Amino acid sequence: MSRQTILNAIKNNKPPLVACPDLNFEICDSDSMIEKFQKMVKTAGANCIALNSIEEAKIHLDALINELDANTVYSQIQNIEINTVDHNTIQSPHNLQSVDLVVINGGTAVAENGAIWVTDEEIKYRAAWFITQHLAIIVKKQNIVSNMLEAYQNIKIKRPGFGCFISGPSKTADIEQSLVIGAHGARSLTVFLI
């Protein structure tokens, strides 16, 4: 069979063209986005607590620290003095190997899947998110968007660095379809929605 015969056969057997879908839609309206986000965070295996202020978050963080029996806590969030790790002593990510709880700010949050955008802008070592036993993320309600398309449009990258979406605690079921929590990172995630 000649090359031209093959190319003609391909040309004559193309599937019909289909118009691109309209991506200007919302999965949910703004009133139900918070509820949808909370549901998807729980579906991903995390805990989501809706609060009214950073002061309430501090109270709930204290309770979480007691519940987890967290002896070493690392946070660079202003207005929350919960650190048991001295920032000045951390000279490399290896110094974080025994941290029980890390508390960070989250950026854009996605209602459709419970994912939260985090960057290394506010924290000295991004390894802290993954090396810790437990992770807490503080998210502002006004930062919730409907879907990933909106999330990507909302993200503003100010400088070279690192960012990722976090959704639930670390988990895998690759080996013999056995679910393992904390396989590659934190064993639990708590989201404080303010």
Secondary structure, 3 states (H helix, E strand, C coil): CCHHHHHHHHHHCCCCCCCCCCCCCCCCCHHHHHHHHHHHHHHCCCEEEECCCHHHHHHHHHHHHHHHCCCCEEECCCCCCCCCCCHHHCCCHHHHCCCCEEEEECCCEECCCCCEEEECCCCCCCHHHHHCCEEEEEECHHHEECCHHHHHHHCCCCCCCCEEEECCCCEECCCCCCCEECCCCCCEEEEEEC
